[in-house]
Amino acid sequence: MTTTARTLSEPEPLVPLAGLVRSVQTPDFAGITFHEVLAKSALNRVPKTSGMPFSWTVNPYRGCSHACVYCFARKTHSYLNLDTGLDFDSQVVVKTNVGDVLGREVSKASWAREHVAMGTNTDPYQRAEGRYRLMPDIIRALADSGTPFSILTKGTLLSRDIPLLKRAGTQVSVGMGISLAVLDPDLAHAVEPGTPTPRARVDLITRLRNAGLPCGVMAMPILPWLTDSDEALDALFGALAAAGATGVSAGALHLRPGAREWYLEWLAKTHPTLIGRYRRLYRGGTYASSEYRAWLSERVRVHRRRHGLSAGARFFREDAGAPGTARPDQRTVPEAVTEPTLF
């Protein structure tokens, strides 16, 4: 993996990249190059073997300025002949026509109106959305076609679309999920430098709940020796409960290829004493040891019970009650499934 910093003085052409129209930079997004493409399709089918509780996704962006050092999606940038480190953070592919293409796809007679998930790869409400405004057309296309959908995001830009999401919720099942696993603002800035603050995301949960929308939380990833202490978990789950989260899924950090190299490079610079522990814990693979995962699962259960939170990312509108409540029959993402790509 190449992680050498480069000066982005000129937009760099992406080869190969189907449908590329232009590569642009703007002073409002210093250090980021947007590669605008015309997509041929918007809907992506999820393999049945994935175990995911949805069959389709829509990803308006590729690459993400949130720059989370642990992001599992980093590997996808290698398919574009870009590195999974700096390029993933600064070279963002934008499907400028995604709303129109999606509208045509979901209007076909053959479309079965299966659940569509967004935010399963890169964040649909990253900063680029403020420039390109792709999500309103996507939301309208899905709602008007009778297609249920869910959104997972770290981006508080979502608040712009709350009125639109409320209207969509009168037409179809709408699920909202906020990704928040690091409550400490200094650590969050270190591992998620391009994201809104934890406080801003907690406030967004409350805004969504006050708007009558469900809002589950994906508290992933929990970072070994950084955010897995009783103190950290208690503070996180307490804040989520107070905000009115309708359910929480939590799980340990995964170190997939691409993300693994970038995260460990960051760890070596910022917490060098932990490198040996991580290498032993992950044993050269993607997942933490089964012993650690069992230990963390029990700690999560303890703190979730303490704060009256339900297991699983429960955020389907038809089952959501008042802020801070959760009905027993709510649909969930099973707690046993800890992949960070669910919602």
Residue pairs with C-beta under 8 A, 6 or more apart in sequence:
1 83
1 84
1 85
1 258
1 261
1 262
2 83
2 85
3 83
3 85
3 86
3 261
3 262
3 265
4 86
5 86
6 86
8 25
8 31
8 32
8 33
8 90
11 22
11 23
11 24
11 25
11 33
12 23
12 33
12 91
13 20
13 23
14 20
14 23
14 35
14 80
14 81
14 82
14 91
14 93
15 81
16 80
16 81
17 35
17 37
17 80
17 93
18 37
18 40
19 37
19 38
19 39
19 40
20 35
20 36
20 37
21 36
21 37
21 38
21 96
22 35
22 36
23 33
23 34
23 35
23 36
24 33
24 34
24 36
25 32
25 33
25 34
26 34
26 131
28 131
29 65
29 127
29 128
29 131
31 90
32 65
32 90
32 91
32 92
32 128
33 90
33 91
33 92
34 92
34 94
34 128
34 131
35 91
35 92
35 93
35 94
36 94
36 96
37 93
37 94
37 95
37 96
38 95
38 96
38 97
39 95
39 97
39 98
39 101
40 101
41 101
41 105
42 58
42 95
42 98
42 99
42 101
42 102
42 105
42 138
43 56
43 57
43 58
43 102
43 105
43 106
43 116
44 56
44 57
44 58
44 59
45 55
45 56
46 52
46 54
46 55
46 56
46 57
46 117
48 55
51 337
51 339
52 117
52 120
52 339
52 341
52 342
53 115
53 333
53 334
53 337
53 342
54 114
54 115
54 116
54 117
54 150
55 114
55 115
56 114
56 115
56 116
56 117
57 116
57 117
57 118
57 120
57 121
58 98
58 102
58 116
58 117
58 118
58 124
58 138
59 95
59 118
59 120
59 121
59 122
59 124
60 94
60 95
60 98
60 118
60 124
60 129
60 132
60 134
60 135
60 138
61 92
61 93
61 94
61 95
61 122
61 123
61 124
61 126
61 128
61 129
61 134
62 76
62 77
62 80
62 92
62 93
62 95
62 121
62 122
63 77
63 82
63 87
63 88
63 89
63 90
63 91
63 92
63 93
63 122
64 71
64 73
64 88
64 89
64 92
64 122
64 123
64 126
64 194
65 89
65 90
65 92
65 126
65 127
65 128
65 194
66 89
66 123
66 126
66 154
66 155
66 192
66 193
66 194
66 195
67 88
67 89
67 192
67 193
67 194
68 154
68 191
68 192
68 194
68 195
69 191
69 192
69 259
69 262
69 263
69 266
70 191
70 221
70 223
70 253
70 254
70 255
70 259
70 263
71 88
71 122
71 259
72 254
72 256
72 259
72 340
72 341
73 88
73 121
73 122
73 259
74 84
74 85
74 88
74 256
74 258
74 259
74 262
75 84
75 256
75 257
75 258
75 259
76 121
76 258
77 83
77 84
77 87
77 88
77 91
77 258
78 84
78 258
80 91
80 93
82 88
82 91
84 258
84 259
84 261
84 262
85 261
85 262
85 265
88 258
88 262
89 194
92 126
92 128
94 128
94 132
94 134
95 101
95 134
96 132
96 134
98 134
98 137
98 138
99 134
99 136
99 137
99 138
99 140
99 141
100 137
102 137
102 138
102 141
102 142
103 137
103 141
103 145
105 111
106 113
106 141
106 142
106 145
106 147
107 145
111 145
111 147
113 145
113 146
113 147
113 148
114 147
115 147
115 148
115 149
115 150
115 173
116 142
116 147
116 148
116 149
116 150
117 149
117 150
117 151
117 152
117 342
117 343
118 124
118 138
118 149
118 150
118 151
118 152
119 125
119 151
119 152
119 153
119 177
119 179
119 343
120 152
120 341
120 342
120 343
121 341
123 153
123 154
123 155
124 134
124 135
124 138
124 151
124 153
124 155
125 135
125 151
125 153
125 154
125 155
125 156
125 157
125 158
126 155
126 194
127 155
127 157
127 194
129 135
129 155
129 157
130 157
135 161
136 161
136 164
139 149
139 161
139 164
139 165
139 168
140 164
140 168
141 147
142 148
142 149
142 168
142 172
143 149
143 167
143 168
143 171
143 172
143 174
144 171
146 171
146 172
147 172
148 172
148 173
148 174
148 175
149 168
149 172
149 173
149 174
149 175
150 174
150 175
150 176
150 177
150 315
150 316
150 343
151 158
151 175
151 176
151 177
151 343
152 177
152 178
152 179
152 218
152 342
152 343
153 177
153 178
153 179
154 178
154 179
154 180
154 192
154 195
154 196
154 201
155 195
155 196
156 196
156 200
156 201
156 203
156 204
158 176
158 204
159 204
159 207
162 207
162 208
162 211
162 213
165 174
165 176
165 211
165 213
166 211
166 212
166 213
168 174
169 212
169 213
169 317
173 316
173 317
173 318
174 213
174 214
174 317
175 214
175 216
175 315
175 316
175 317
175 343
176 208
176 213
176 214
176 215
176 216
176 315
177 215
177 216
177 217
177 218
177 313
177 315
177 343
178 201
178 204
178 205
178 208
178 215
178 216
178 217
178 218
178 245
179 201
179 217
179 218
179 220
180 198
180 201
180 202
180 205
180 217
180 218
180 219
180 236
180 240
181 218
181 219
181 220
181 221
181 222
181 223
181 227
181 236
181 250
182 188
182 191
182 192
182 198
182 223
182 227
183 198
183 227
183 232
183 235
183 236
183 239
184 198
184 227
184 232
185 197
185 198
185 199
187 226
187 227
188 195
188 197
188 198
189 197
190 266
190 270
191 223
191 266
195 201
196 204
198 239
202 239
202 240
202 243
203 243
205 215
205 217
205 240
205 243
205 244
205 245
206 243
206 244
206 323
208 214
208 215
209 215
209 243
209 244
209 245
209 246
209 323
209 324
210 244
210 323
212 320
213 317
213 320
214 246
214 314
214 315
214 316
214 317
214 319
214 320
215 244
215 245
215 246
215 315
216 245
216 246
216 247
216 248
216 249
216 312
216 313
216 314
216 315
216 333
216 343
217 240
217 245
217 247
217 248
217 249
217 313
218 248
218 249
218 250
218 313
218 340
218 342
218 343
219 236
219 237
219 240
219 248
219 249
219 250
219 251
220 249
220 250
220 251
220 338
220 340
221 251
221 252
221 253
221 254
221 340
222 228
222 233
222 250
222 251
222 252
222 253
222 296
222 300
223 253
224 252
224 253
224 274
224 277
224 278
224 281
224 288
224 292
225 271
225 274
225 277
226 271
226 274
227 233
227 236
228 252
228 296
228 299
230 299
230 303
233 299
233 300
233 303
234 303
234 306
234 307
236 303
237 248
237 303
237 304
237 306
237 307
237 309
238 307
240 248
240 307
240 309
241 307
241 308
241 309
241 324
244 323
244 324
245 309
246 310
246 314
246 315
246 320
246 325
246 326
246 330
247 309
247 310
247 311
247 312
247 313
247 314
247 315
247 326
247 330
247 332
248 304
248 309
248 310
248 311
248 312
248 313
249 311
249 312
249 313
249 333
249 335
249 337
249 338
249 342
250 296
250 300
250 304
251 293
251 296
251 338
251 340
252 287
252 288
252 292
252 293
252 296
252 338
253 263
253 288
254 286
254 287
254 339
254 340
255 263
255 264
255 278
255 282
255 285
255 286
255 287
256 286
257 286
260 282
260 286
264 275
264 278
267 274
267 275
267 278
268 275
281 288
281 289
281 292
282 288
282 289
283 289
287 293
288 296
293 338
301 311
304 310
304 311
309 326
310 326
310 330
310 332
311 332
311 335
312 332
312 333
312 334
312 335
313 332
313 333
313 342
313 343
314 326
314 330
314 331
314 332
314 333
315 343
316 330
316 331
319 327
319 329
319 330
319 331
320 326
320 330
321 327
333 342
333 343
